[in-house]
Amino acid sequence: MTTSDELRLLPWAGPDGKPCFLSTDDGDGPMSRLADNMESVQLGRATELVDQASDMLADADPDSDDLRLLAKALTGALRDTLRVAASRGHRLASPE
């Protein structure tokens, strides 16, 4: 089993908004693969939102309601992306 300083930050929060962690010796186990897949989905969604934002901001007169919805979606995507980066950074810093 991993030690407490080797917990993996998962790419989702718990029901109360607190971070979730995984303790496992198997980096290729079912929960690790689920987390890897979720990270991939989250990063893909962030890419789609950046493209959408670029298109919307190229419009001379974007709708304010659409901009508000986009800002909310981008905020969530940025939060997810930062969580993925923190998790991956921690795993890179840990000796194998």
Backbone as XML, in Angstrom:
<?xml version="1.0"?>
<chain id="A" units="angstrom">
  <residue number="1" name="MET">
    <atom name="N" x="0.833" y="-1.184" z="0.000"/>
    <atom name="CA" x="0.000" y="0.000" z="0.000"/>
    <atom name="C" x="0.879" y="1.249" z="0.000"/>
  </residue>
  <residue number="2" name="THR">
    <atom name="N" x="0.381" y="2.310" z="-0.564"/>
    <atom name="CA" x="1.161" y="3.544" z="-0.609"/>
    <atom name="C" x="1.152" y="4.218" z="0.750"/>
  </residue>
  <residue number="3" name="THR">
    <atom name="N" x="2.160" y="5.045" z="0.984"/>
    <atom name="CA" x="2.188" y="5.821" z="2.219"/>
    <atom name="C" x="1.338" y="7.055" z="2.045"/>
  </residue>
  <residue number="4" name="SER">
    <atom name="N" x="1.056" y="7.755" z="3.135"/>
    <atom name="CA" x="0.148" y="8.901" z="3.084"/>
    <atom name="C" x="0.662" y="10.015" z="2.178"/>
  </residue>
  <residue number="5" name="ASP">
    <atom name="N" x="1.986" y="10.116" z="1.979"/>
    <atom name="CA" x="2.506" y="11.162" z="1.104"/>
    <atom name="C" x="2.515" y="10.727" z="-0.359"/>
  </residue>
  <residue number="6" name="GLU">
    <atom name="N" x="2.011" y="9.528" z="-0.650"/>
    <atom name="CA" x="1.953" y="9.026" z="-2.016"/>
    <atom name="C" x="0.520" y="8.880" z="-2.507"/>
  </residue>
  <residue number="7" name="LEU">
    <atom name="N" x="-0.428" y="9.521" z="-1.865"/>
    <atom name="CA" x="-1.815" y="9.458" z="-2.294"/>
    <atom name="C" x="-1.982" y="10.195" z="-3.615"/>
  </residue>
  <residue number="8" name="ARG">
    <atom name="N" x="-2.806" y="9.654" z="-4.485"/>
    <atom name="CA" x="-3.081" y="10.300" z="-5.763"/>
    <atom name="C" x="-4.315" y="11.175" z="-5.628"/>
  </residue>
  <residue number="9" name="LEU">
    <atom name="N" x="-4.170" y="12.436" z="-5.980"/>
    <atom name="CA" x="-5.311" y="13.342" z="-6.035"/>
    <atom name="C" x="-6.157" y="12.943" z="-7.233"/>
  </residue>
  <residue number="10" name="LEU">
    <atom name="N" x="-7.406" y="12.613" z="-6.983"/>
    <atom name="CA" x="-8.293" y="12.187" z="-8.061"/>
    <atom name="C" x="-8.888" y="13.392" z="-8.777"/>
  </residue>
  <residue number="11" name="PRO">
    <atom name="N" x="-9.306" y="13.223" z="-10.034"/>
    <atom name="CA" x="-9.779" y="14.357" z="-10.831"/>
    <atom name="C" x="-11.227" y="14.754" z="-10.554"/>
  </residue>
  <residue number="12" name="TRP">
    <atom name="N" x="-11.745" y="14.395" z="-9.403"/>
    <atom name="CA" x="-13.094" y="14.809" z="-9.029"/>
    <atom name="C" x="-13.097" y="15.118" z="-7.539"/>
  </residue>
  <residue number="13" name="ALA">
    <atom name="N" x="-14.088" y="15.878" z="-7.133"/>
    <atom name="CA" x="-14.242" y="16.223" z="-5.724"/>
    <atom name="C" x="-15.338" y="15.355" z="-5.125"/>
  </residue>
  <residue number="14" name="GLY">
    <atom name="N" x="-15.323" y="15.264" z="-3.814"/>
    <atom name="CA" x="-16.368" y="14.537" z="-3.119"/>
    <atom name="C" x="-17.647" y="15.348" z="-3.085"/>
  </residue>
  <residue number="15" name="PRO">
    <atom name="N" x="-18.716" y="14.781" z="-2.528"/>
    <atom name="CA" x="-20.007" y="15.471" z="-2.512"/>
    <atom name="C" x="-19.963" y="16.805" z="-1.766"/>
  </residue>
  <residue number="16" name="ASP">
    <atom name="N" x="-19.049" y="16.940" z="-0.825"/>
    <atom name="CA" x="-18.941" y="18.188" z="-0.074"/>
    <atom name="C" x="-17.925" y="19.148" z="-0.695"/>
  </residue>
  <residue number="17" name="GLY">
    <atom name="N" x="-17.396" y="18.790" z="-1.877"/>
    <atom name="CA" x="-16.436" y="19.642" z="-2.576"/>
    <atom name="C" x="-14.997" y="19.442" z="-2.156"/>
  </residue>
  <residue number="18" name="LYS">
    <atom name="N" x="-14.776" y="18.557" z="-1.203"/>
    <atom name="CA" x="-13.401" y="18.301" z="-0.748"/>
    <atom name="C" x="-12.702" y="17.358" z="-1.716"/>
  </residue>
  <residue number="19" name="PRO">
    <atom name="N" x="-11.358" y="17.447" z="-1.799"/>
    <atom name="CA" x="-10.611" y="16.579" z="-2.714"/>
    <atom name="C" x="-10.743" y="15.106" z="-2.340"/>
  </residue>
  <residue number="20" name="CYS">
    <atom name="N" x="-10.645" y="14.257" z="-3.346"/>
    <atom name="CA" x="-10.644" y="12.806" z="-3.158"/>
    <atom name="C" x="-9.257" y="12.285" z="-3.501"/>
  </residue>
  <residue number="21" name="PHE">
    <atom name="N" x="-8.815" y="11.285" z="-2.761"/>
    <atom name="CA" x="-7.494" y="10.708" z="-2.963"/>
    <atom name="C" x="-7.597" y="9.198" z="-3.115"/>
  </residue>
  <residue number="22" name="LEU">
    <atom name="N" x="-6.625" y="8.624" z="-3.808"/>
    <atom name="CA" x="-6.547" y="7.191" z="-4.008"/>
    <atom name="C" x="-5.230" y="6.687" z="-3.440"/>
  </residue>
  <residue number="23" name="SER">
    <atom name="N" x="-5.315" y="5.641" z="-2.666"/>
    <atom name="CA" x="-4.135" y="4.976" z="-2.135"/>
    <atom name="C" x="-4.074" y="3.587" z="-2.750"/>
  </residue>
  <residue number="24" name="THR">
    <atom name="N" x="-3.057" y="3.337" z="-3.570"/>
    <atom name="CA" x="-2.927" y="2.037" z="-4.219"/>
    <atom name="C" x="-1.481" y="1.786" z="-4.606"/>
  </residue>
  <residue number="25" name="ASP">
    <atom name="N" x="-1.120" y="0.527" z="-4.660"/>
    <atom name="CA" x="0.195" y="0.138" z="-5.177"/>
    <atom name="C" x="0.149" y="-0.087" z="-6.678"/>
  </residue>
  <residue number="26" name="ASP">
    <atom name="N" x="-1.049" y="-0.182" z="-7.225"/>
    <atom name="CA" x="-1.230" y="-0.520" z="-8.638"/>
    <atom name="C" x="-1.627" y="0.718" z="-9.431"/>
  </residue>
  <residue number="27" name="GLY">
    <atom name="N" x="-0.646" y="1.335" z="-10.081"/>
    <atom name="CA" x="-0.915" y="2.504" z="-10.907"/>
    <atom name="C" x="-1.718" y="2.195" z="-12.152"/>
  </residue>
  <residue number="28" name="ASP">
    <atom name="N" x="-1.947" y="0.902" z="-12.414"/>
    <atom name="CA" x="-2.743" y="0.494" z="-13.571"/>
    <atom name="C" x="-4.008" y="-0.249" z="-13.126"/>
  </residue>
  <residue number="29" name="GLY">
    <atom name="N" x="-4.398" y="-0.069" z="-11.876"/>
    <atom name="CA" x="-5.601" y="-0.711" z="-11.368"/>
    <atom name="C" x="-6.850" y="-0.035" z="-11.900"/>
  </residue>
  <residue number="30" name="PRO">
    <atom name="N" x="-8.020" y="-0.586" z="-11.614"/>
    <atom name="CA" x="-9.266" y="-0.046" z="-12.156"/>
    <atom name="C" x="-9.537" y="1.401" z="-11.740"/>
  </residue>
  <residue number="31" name="MET">
    <atom name="N" x="-9.251" y="1.759" z="-10.497"/>
    <atom name="CA" x="-9.504" y="3.147" z="-10.082"/>
    <atom name="C" x="-8.498" y="4.099" z="-10.723"/>
  </residue>
  <residue number="32" name="SER">
    <atom name="N" x="-7.260" y="3.662" z="-10.866"/>
    <atom name="CA" x="-6.256" y="4.499" z="-11.532"/>
    <atom name="C" x="-6.636" y="4.719" z="-12.997"/>
  </residue>
  <residue number="33" name="ARG">
    <atom name="N" x="-7.085" y="3.661" z="-13.660"/>
    <atom name="CA" x="-7.509" y="3.801" z="-15.068"/>
    <atom name="C" x="-8.730" y="4.705" z="-15.185"/>
  </residue>
  <residue number="34" name="LEU">
    <atom name="N" x="-9.678" y="4.582" z="-14.251"/>
    <atom name="CA" x="-10.845" y="5.459" z="-14.251"/>
    <atom name="C" x="-10.411" y="6.913" z="-14.099"/>
  </residue>
  <residue number="35" name="ALA">
    <atom name="N" x="-9.492" y="7.168" z="-13.168"/>
    <atom name="CA" x="-8.991" y="8.528" z="-12.963"/>
    <atom name="C" x="-8.270" y="9.038" z="-14.209"/>
  </residue>
  <residue number="36" name="ASP">
    <atom name="N" x="-7.445" y="8.186" z="-14.837"/>
    <atom name="CA" x="-6.744" y="8.580" z="-16.067"/>
    <atom name="C" x="-7.743" y="8.949" z="-17.161"/>
  </residue>
  <residue number="37" name="ASN">
    <atom name="N" x="-8.781" y="8.137" z="-17.319"/>
    <atom name="CA" x="-9.800" y="8.408" z="-18.340"/>
    <atom name="C" x="-10.548" y="9.703" z="-18.047"/>
  </residue>
  <residue number="38" name="MET">
    <atom name="N" x="-10.884" y="9.930" z="-16.773"/>
    <atom name="CA" x="-11.588" y="11.155" z="-16.398"/>
    <atom name="C" x="-10.713" y="12.380" z="-16.670"/>
  </residue>
  <residue number="39" name="GLU">
    <atom name="N" x="-9.426" y="12.282" z="-16.360"/>
    <atom name="CA" x="-8.512" y="13.388" z="-16.646"/>
    <atom name="C" x="-8.496" y="13.691" z="-18.134"/>
  </residue>
  <residue number="40" name="SER">
    <atom name="N" x="-8.467" y="12.653" z="-18.952"/>
    <atom name="CA" x="-8.450" y="12.830" z="-20.403"/>
    <atom name="C" x="-9.721" y="13.536" z="-20.881"/>
  </residue>
  <residue number="41" name="VAL">
    <atom name="N" x="-10.856" y="13.129" z="-20.350"/>
    <atom name="CA" x="-12.132" y="13.766" z="-20.707"/>
    <atom name="C" x="-12.129" y="15.233" z="-20.277"/>
  </residue>
  <residue number="42" name="GLN">
    <atom name="N" x="-11.668" y="15.497" z="-19.060"/>
    <atom name="CA" x="-11.650" y="16.868" z="-18.559"/>
    <atom name="C" x="-10.741" y="17.763" z="-19.396"/>
  </residue>
  <residue number="43" name="LEU">
    <atom name="N" x="-9.567" y="17.276" z="-19.755"/>
    <atom name="CA" x="-8.651" y="18.082" z="-20.560"/>
    <atom name="C" x="-9.195" y="18.279" z="-21.974"/>
  </residue>
  <residue number="44" name="GLY">
    <atom name="N" x="-9.854" y="17.271" z="-22.512"/>
    <atom name="CA" x="-10.483" y="17.407" z="-23.826"/>
    <atom name="C" x="-11.592" y="18.450" z="-23.810"/>
  </residue>
  <residue number="45" name="ARG">
    <atom name="N" x="-12.397" y="18.444" z="-22.759"/>
    <atom name="CA" x="-13.474" y="19.430" z="-22.632"/>
    <atom name="C" x="-12.901" y="20.842" z="-22.509"/>
  </residue>
  <residue number="46" name="ALA">
    <atom name="N" x="-11.811" y="20.987" z="-21.765"/>
    <atom name="CA" x="-11.175" y="22.300" z="-21.631"/>
    <atom name="C" x="-10.701" y="22.806" z="-22.990"/>
  </residue>
  <residue number="47" name="THR">
    <atom name="N" x="-10.140" y="21.916" z="-23.800"/>
    <atom name="CA" x="-9.689" y="22.292" z="-25.140"/>
    <atom name="C" x="-10.865" y="22.764" z="-25.992"/>
  </residue>
  <residue number="48" name="GLU">
    <atom name="N" x="-11.973" y="22.039" z="-25.922"/>
    <atom name="CA" x="-13.172" y="22.423" z="-26.677"/>
    <atom name="C" x="-13.678" y="23.798" z="-26.243"/>
  </residue>
  <residue number="49" name="LEU">
    <atom name="N" x="-13.661" y="24.055" z="-24.931"/>
    <atom name="CA" x="-14.134" y="25.345" z="-24.429"/>
    <atom name="C" x="-13.226" y="26.496" z="-24.844"/>
  </residue>
  <residue number="50" name="VAL">
    <atom name="N" x="-11.915" y="26.261" z="-24.873"/>
    <atom name="CA" x="-10.993" y="27.313" z="-25.333"/>
    <atom name="C" x="-11.276" y="27.645" z="-26.796"/>
  </residue>
  <residue number="51" name="ASP">
    <atom name="N" x="-11.503" y="26.620" z="-27.609"/>
    <atom name="CA" x="-11.844" y="26.856" z="-29.021"/>
    <atom name="C" x="-13.154" y="27.634" z="-29.140"/>
  </residue>
  <residue number="52" name="GLN">
    <atom name="N" x="-14.143" y="27.249" z="-28.334"/>
    <atom name="CA" x="-15.433" y="27.940" z="-28.351"/>
    <atom name="C" x="-15.270" y="29.399" z="-27.922"/>
  </residue>
  <residue number="53" name="ALA">
    <atom name="N" x="-14.455" y="29.629" z="-26.905"/>
    <atom name="CA" x="-14.221" y="30.997" z="-26.446"/>
    <atom name="C" x="-13.542" y="31.830" z="-27.519"/>
  </residue>
  <residue number="54" name="SER">
    <atom name="N" x="-12.576" y="31.248" z="-28.199"/>
    <atom name="CA" x="-11.890" y="31.979" z="-29.272"/>
    <atom name="C" x="-12.875" y="32.381" z="-30.357"/>
  </residue>
  <residue number="55" name="ASP">
    <atom name="N" x="-13.746" y="31.453" z="-30.742"/>
    <atom name="CA" x="-14.754" y="31.760" z="-31.762"/>
    <atom name="C" x="-15.713" y="32.838" z="-31.277"/>
  </residue>
  <residue number="56" name="MET">
    <atom name="N" x="-16.168" y="32.716" z="-30.039"/>
    <atom name="CA" x="-17.145" y="33.679" z="-29.522"/>
    <atom name="C" x="-16.530" y="35.065" z="-29.396"/>
  </residue>
  <residue number="57" name="LEU">
    <atom name="N" x="-15.283" y="35.144" z="-28.962"/>
    <atom name="CA" x="-14.642" y="36.443" z="-28.789"/>
    <atom name="C" x="-14.272" y="37.092" z="-30.116"/>
  </residue>
  <residue number="58" name="ALA">
    <atom name="N" x="-14.216" y="36.294" z="-31.178"/>
    <atom name="CA" x="-13.965" y="36.849" z="-32.508"/>
    <atom name="C" x="-15.206" y="37.562" z="-33.043"/>
  </residue>
  <residue number="59" name="ASP">
    <atom name="N" x="-16.355" y="37.244" z="-32.483"/>
    <atom name="CA" x="-17.615" y="37.893" z="-32.873"/>
    <atom name="C" x="-17.586" y="39.344" z="-32.380"/>
  </residue>
  <residue number="60" name="ALA">
    <atom name="N" x="-18.001" y="40.258" z="-33.225"/>
    <atom name="CA" x="-17.964" y="41.680" z="-32.884"/>
    <atom name="C" x="-18.917" y="42.021" z="-31.733"/>
  </residue>
  <residue number="61" name="ASP">
    <atom name="N" x="-20.015" y="41.275" z="-31.610"/>
    <atom name="CA" x="-21.009" y="41.590" z="-30.580"/>
    <atom name="C" x="-21.554" y="40.307" z="-29.953"/>
  </residue>
  <residue number="62" name="PRO">
    <atom name="N" x="-20.735" y="39.634" z="-29.142"/>
    <atom name="CA" x="-21.206" y="38.386" z="-28.538"/>
    <atom name="C" x="-22.323" y="38.646" z="-27.531"/>
  </residue>
  <residue number="63" name="ASP">
    <atom name="N" x="-23.236" y="37.707" z="-27.435"/>
    <atom name="CA" x="-24.360" y="37.805" z="-26.511"/>
    <atom name="C" x="-23.856" y="37.687" z="-25.068"/>
  </residue>
  <residue number="64" name="SER">
    <atom name="N" x="-24.304" y="38.590" z="-24.208"/>
    <atom name="CA" x="-23.803" y="38.604" z="-22.829"/>
    <atom name="C" x="-24.213" y="37.346" z="-22.053"/>
  </residue>
  <residue number="65" name="ASP">
    <atom name="N" x="-25.393" y="36.795" z="-22.316"/>
    <atom name="CA" x="-25.801" y="35.561" z="-21.637"/>
    <atom name="C" x="-24.907" y="34.388" z="-22.065"/>
  </residue>
  <residue number="66" name="ASP">
    <atom name="N" x="-24.585" y="34.344" z="-23.360"/>
    <atom name="CA" x="-23.695" y="33.287" z="-23.847"/>
    <atom name="C" x="-22.300" y="33.429" z="-23.242"/>
  </residue>
  <residue number="67" name="LEU">
    <atom name="N" x="-21.823" y="34.661" z="-23.127"/>
    <atom name="CA" x="-20.507" y="34.896" z="-22.515"/>
    <atom name="C" x="-20.498" y="34.472" z="-21.050"/>
  </residue>
  <residue number="68" name="ARG">
    <atom name="N" x="-21.587" y="34.749" z="-20.348"/>
    <atom name="CA" x="-21.687" y="34.372" z="-18.939"/>
    <atom name="C" x="-21.648" y="32.850" z="-18.785"/>
  </residue>
  <residue number="69" name="LEU">
    <atom name="N" x="-22.408" y="32.145" z="-19.629"/>
    <atom name="CA" x="-22.409" y="30.681" z="-19.590"/>
    <atom name="C" x="-21.024" y="30.120" z="-19.932"/>
  </residue>
  <residue number="70" name="LEU">
    <atom name="N" x="-20.390" y="30.724" z="-20.926"/>
    <atom name="CA" x="-19.054" y="30.283" z="-21.308"/>
    <atom name="C" x="-18.054" y="30.517" z="-20.175"/>
  </residue>
  <residue number="71" name="ALA">
    <atom name="N" x="-18.141" y="31.673" z="-19.530"/>
    <atom name="CA" x="-17.240" y="31.965" z="-18.414"/>
    <atom name="C" x="-17.428" y="30.955" z="-17.289"/>
  </residue>
  <residue number="72" name="LYS">
    <atom name="N" x="-18.666" y="30.575" z="-17.015"/>
    <atom name="CA" x="-18.937" y="29.576" z="-15.976"/>
    <atom name="C" x="-18.335" y="28.226" z="-16.366"/>
  </residue>
  <residue number="73" name="ALA">
    <atom name="N" x="-18.513" y="27.824" z="-17.632"/>
    <atom name="CA" x="-17.960" y="26.550" z="-18.099"/>
    <atom name="C" x="-16.433" y="26.582" z="-18.092"/>
  </residue>
  <residue number="74" name="LEU">
    <atom name="N" x="-15.842" y="27.698" z="-18.510"/>
    <atom name="CA" x="-14.388" y="27.822" z="-18.502"/>
    <atom name="C" x="-13.828" y="27.780" z="-17.077"/>
  </residue>
  <residue number="75" name="THR">
    <atom name="N" x="-14.542" y="28.372" z="-16.134"/>
    <atom name="CA" x="-14.108" y="28.340" z="-14.738"/>
    <atom name="C" x="-14.070" y="26.904" z="-14.222"/>
  </residue>
  <residue number="76" name="GLY">
    <atom name="N" x="-15.100" y="26.129" z="-14.514"/>
    <atom name="CA" x="-15.116" y="24.721" z="-14.112"/>
    <atom name="C" x="-14.010" y="23.930" z="-14.781"/>
  </residue>
  <residue number="77" name="ALA">
    <atom name="N" x="-13.798" y="24.188" z="-16.070"/>
    <atom name="CA" x="-12.746" y="23.478" z="-16.806"/>
    <atom name="C" x="-11.367" y="23.848" z="-16.272"/>
  </residue>
  <residue number="78" name="LEU">
    <atom name="N" x="-11.173" y="25.102" z="-15.925"/>
    <atom name="CA" x="-9.887" y="25.516" z="-15.360"/>
    <atom name="C" x="-9.664" y="24.857" z="-13.999"/>
  </residue>
  <residue number="79" name="ARG">
    <atom name="N" x="-10.706" y="24.788" z="-13.182"/>
    <atom name="CA" x="-10.595" y="24.124" z="-11.879"/>
    <atom name="C" x="-10.187" y="22.660" z="-12.071"/>
  </residue>
  <residue number="80" name="ASP">
    <atom name="N" x="-10.843" y="21.973" z="-13.017"/>
    <atom name="CA" x="-10.501" y="20.572" z="-13.297"/>
    <atom name="C" x="-9.073" y="20.438" z="-13.801"/>
  </residue>
  <residue number="81" name="THR">
    <atom name="N" x="-8.676" y="21.328" z="-14.699"/>
    <atom name="CA" x="-7.335" y="21.278" z="-15.281"/>
    <atom name="C" x="-6.262" y="21.507" z="-14.214"/>
  </residue>
  <residue number="82" name="LEU">
    <atom name="N" x="-6.522" y="22.439" z="-13.305"/>
    <atom name="CA" x="-5.571" y="22.674" z="-12.216"/>
    <atom name="C" x="-5.463" y="21.458" z="-11.304"/>
  </residue>
  <residue number="83" name="ARG">
    <atom name="N" x="-6.580" y="20.776" z="-11.071"/>
    <atom name="CA" x="-6.547" y="19.562" z="-10.243"/>
    <atom name="C" x="-5.734" y="18.473" z="-10.937"/>
  </residue>
  <residue number="84" name="VAL">
    <atom name="N" x="-5.929" y="18.329" z="-12.259"/>
    <atom name="CA" x="-5.157" y="17.343" z="-13.023"/>
    <atom name="C" x="-3.665" y="17.687" z="-12.961"/>
  </residue>
  <residue number="85" name="ALA">
    <atom name="N" x="-3.341" y="18.959" z="-13.144"/>
    <atom name="CA" x="-1.936" y="19.376" z="-13.109"/>
    <atom name="C" x="-1.319" y="19.120" z="-11.735"/>
  </residue>
  <residue number="86" name="ALA">
    <atom name="N" x="-2.054" y="19.414" z="-10.679"/>
    <atom name="CA" x="-1.531" y="19.171" z="-9.332"/>
    <atom name="C" x="-1.302" y="17.680" z="-9.097"/>
  </residue>
  <residue number="87" name="SER">
    <atom name="N" x="-2.246" y="16.866" z="-9.530"/>
    <atom name="CA" x="-2.119" y="15.424" z="-9.356"/>
    <atom name="C" x="-0.931" y="14.880" z="-10.136"/>
  </residue>
  <residue number="88" name="ARG">
    <atom name="N" x="-0.817" y="15.282" z="-11.384"/>
    <atom name="CA" x="0.289" y="14.783" z="-12.217"/>
    <atom name="C" x="1.629" y="15.313" z="-11.718"/>
  </residue>
  <residue number="89" name="GLY">
    <atom name="N" x="1.665" y="16.560" z="-11.284"/>
    <atom name="CA" x="2.902" y="17.115" z="-10.759"/>
    <atom name="C" x="3.368" y="16.374" z="-9.519"/>
  </residue>
  <residue number="90" name="HIS">
    <atom name="N" x="2.431" y="16.024" z="-8.658"/>
    <atom name="CA" x="2.785" y="15.282" z="-7.447"/>
    <atom name="C" x="3.329" y="13.905" z="-7.811"/>
  </residue>
  <residue number="91" name="ARG">
    <atom name="N" x="2.709" y="13.257" z="-8.788"/>
    <atom name="CA" x="3.175" y="11.929" z="-9.180"/>
    <atom name="C" x="4.523" y="11.994" z="-9.877"/>
  </residue>
  <residue number="92" name="LEU">
    <atom name="N" x="4.822" y="13.066" z="-10.599"/>
    <atom name="CA" x="6.139" y="13.214" z="-11.239"/>
    <atom name="C" x="7.220" y="13.430" z="-10.183"/>
  </residue>
  <residue number="93" name="ALA">
    <atom name="N" x="6.868" y="14.125" z="-9.109"/>
    <atom name="CA" x="7.847" y="14.425" z="-8.073"/>
    <atom name="C" x="8.140" y="13.215" z="-7.199"/>
  </residue>
  <residue number="94" name="SER">
    <atom name="N" x="7.230" y="12.233" z="-7.199"/>
    <atom name="CA" x="7.423" y="11.042" z="-6.365"/>
    <atom name="C" x="8.375" y="10.065" z="-7.053"/>
  </residue>
  <residue number="95" name="PRO">
    <atom name="N" x="9.346" y="9.539" z="-6.307"/>
    <atom name="CA" x="10.232" y="8.536" z="-6.897"/>
    <atom name="C" x="9.454" y="7.250" z="-7.197"/>
  </residue>
  <residue number="96" name="GLU">
    <atom name="N" x="9.742" y="6.622" z="-8.302"/>
    <atom name="CA" x="9.046" y="5.391" z="-8.688"/>
    <atom name="C" x="9.567" y="4.215" z="-7.909"/>
  </residue>
</chain>
